[in-house]
Amino acid sequence: AALQKALGLTQDPTVPVFGVVSRLFDQKGLDLLADIIPGLMENMKVQIALLGAGDPTLENTFRVHAANYPGRVGAHLGYQATLSNLIYAGSDFFLMPSRFEPCGLSQIYSMRYGTPPIVRSTGGLKDTVENFDGKLGGTGFVFQDATPAALYNTIGWACATYYDEPQSMEALRLNGMKKDFGWKKSAQDYENVYQWAVEARHRAF
């Protein structure tokens, strides 16, 4: 409700909110989202909450969408830490349709907040988000192709899960919140690699 109020969205607890916190550049794939917003508004009962800045053409496109779909698309063009946290925490899904993403932190933030991410299968997104298995497994929704159709269909899948499978939604939220991306595990992984390298070197002699 706080997020919906902050971005001028209709305050309806039954409608899933799809959040975005991102730089608006080609890498992030948000032109794919911009392309499908009219179709989403026509065919699905959803809301979009976007915070970002970057490419002027994309900024203007999201500005126009927010004007064309008042109460359903909210866009704050710029950056604001408080609103960023509100989107992570208040959204029902978090969108990251990146064309490439060497690491990515936003999907990790969203899972910690209990907000399942929707990501493209690339780089660090593929490494950190487990695709929903249709039952009680997974931490988010993963799609392959960097196309508007692939993103649209995956949002549709997430939307159907939200409305029709409340147990699966609860499991996705909890699964994500339980994930450990802390340095303790990462440091151990690095140590294992170094140990393997030392042993391989010794074997060579």
Solvent accessible surface area in square Angstrom, and as a share of the most:
residue,aa,sasa,rsa
1,A,96,0.74
2,A,63,0.49
3,L,4,0.02
4,Q,10,0.04
5,K,148,0.63
6,A,60,0.46
7,L,24,0.12
8,G,53,0.51
9,L,7,0.04
10,T,80,0.47
11,Q,107,0.48
12,D,37,0.19
13,P,125,0.79
14,T,78,0.45
15,V,12,0.07
16,P,0,0.00
17,V,5,0.03
18,F,0,0.00
19,G,0,0.00
20,V,0,0.00
21,V,18,0.10
22,S,26,0.17
23,R,124,0.45
24,L,0,0.00
25,F,87,0.36
26,D,95,0.49
27,Q,30,0.13
28,K,27,0.12
29,G,0,0.00
30,L,1,0.00
31,D,41,0.21
32,L,5,0.03
33,L,0,0.00
34,A,6,0.05
35,D,92,0.47
36,I,14,0.07
37,I,0,0.00
38,P,58,0.37
39,G,22,0.21
40,L,0,0.00
41,M,11,0.05
42,E,146,0.65
43,N,97,0.50
44,M,29,0.13
45,K,116,0.49
46,V,1,0.01
47,Q,6,0.02
48,I,0,0.00
49,A,0,0.00
50,L,0,0.00
51,L,0,0.00
52,G,4,0.04
53,A,40,0.31
54,G,25,0.24
55,D,51,0.26
56,P,105,0.66
57,T,100,0.58
58,L,17,0.08
59,E,35,0.16
60,N,76,0.39
61,T,42,0.25
62,F,1,0.00
63,R,118,0.43
64,V,69,0.40
65,H,18,0.08
66,A,25,0.19
67,A,77,0.60
68,N,92,0.47
69,Y,55,0.21
70,P,104,0.66
71,G,14,0.13
72,R,72,0.26
73,V,6,0.03
74,G,3,0.03
75,A,28,0.22
76,H,64,0.29
77,L,48,0.24
78,G,21,0.20
79,Y,153,0.58
80,Q,84,0.37
81,A,61,0.47
82,T,102,0.59
83,L,10,0.05
84,S,5,0.03
85,N,77,0.40
86,L,50,0.25
87,I,0,0.00
88,Y,11,0.04
89,A,53,0.41
90,G,37,0.36
91,S,8,0.05
92,D,29,0.15
93,F,0,0.00
94,F,0,0.00
95,L,3,0.01
96,M,18,0.08
97,P,1,0.01
98,S,1,0.01
99,R,65,0.24
100,F,112,0.47
101,E,12,0.05
102,P,110,0.69
103,C,78,0.47
104,G,10,0.09
105,L,99,0.49
106,S,21,0.13
107,Q,0,0.00
108,I,37,0.19
109,Y,98,0.37
110,S,0,0.00
111,M,3,0.01
112,R,145,0.53
113,Y,93,0.35
114,G,10,0.10
115,T,2,0.01
116,P,2,0.01
117,P,0,0.00
118,I,0,0.00
119,V,0,0.00
120,R,39,0.14
121,S,21,0.14
122,T,18,0.10
123,G,33,0.32
124,G,6,0.06
125,L,0,0.00
126,K,116,0.49
127,D,112,0.58
128,T,22,0.13
129,V,7,0.04
130,E,87,0.39
131,N,73,0.37
132,F,7,0.03
133,D,88,0.46
134,G,39,0.38
135,K,149,0.63
136,L,110,0.55
137,G,22,0.21
138,G,10,0.10
139,T,2,0.01
140,G,0,0.00
141,F,0,0.00
142,V,23,0.13
143,F,12,0.05
144,Q,122,0.54
145,D,87,0.45
146,A,37,0.28
147,T,55,0.32
148,P,49,0.31
149,A,63,0.49
150,A,20,0.16
151,L,0,0.00
152,Y,54,0.21
153,N,97,0.50
154,T,9,0.05
155,I,0,0.00
156,G,21,0.20
157,W,96,0.34
158,A,0,0.00
159,C,11,0.06
160,A,47,0.37
161,T,1,0.00
162,Y,41,0.16
163,Y,89,0.34
164,D,106,0.55
165,E,63,0.28
166,P,94,0.59
167,Q,143,0.64
168,S,7,0.05
169,M,3,0.01
170,E,86,0.39
171,A,16,0.12
172,L,1,0.00
173,R,66,0.24
174,L,77,0.38
175,N,40,0.21
176,G,4,0.04
177,M,86,0.38
178,K,153,0.65
179,K,57,0.24
180,D,84,0.44
181,F,67,0.28
182,G,34,0.33
183,W,189,0.66
184,K,180,0.76
185,K,114,0.48
186,S,37,0.24
187,A,53,0.41
188,Q,88,0.39
189,D,65,0.34
190,Y,121,0.46
191,E,104,0.47
192,N,78,0.40
193,V,88,0.51
194,Y,139,0.53
195,Q,97,0.43
196,W,159,0.56
197,A,46,0.36
198,V,74,0.43
199,E,74,0.33
200,A,31,0.24
201,R,159,0.58
202,H,127,0.57
203,R,163,0.60
204,A,82,0.64
205,F,185,0.77
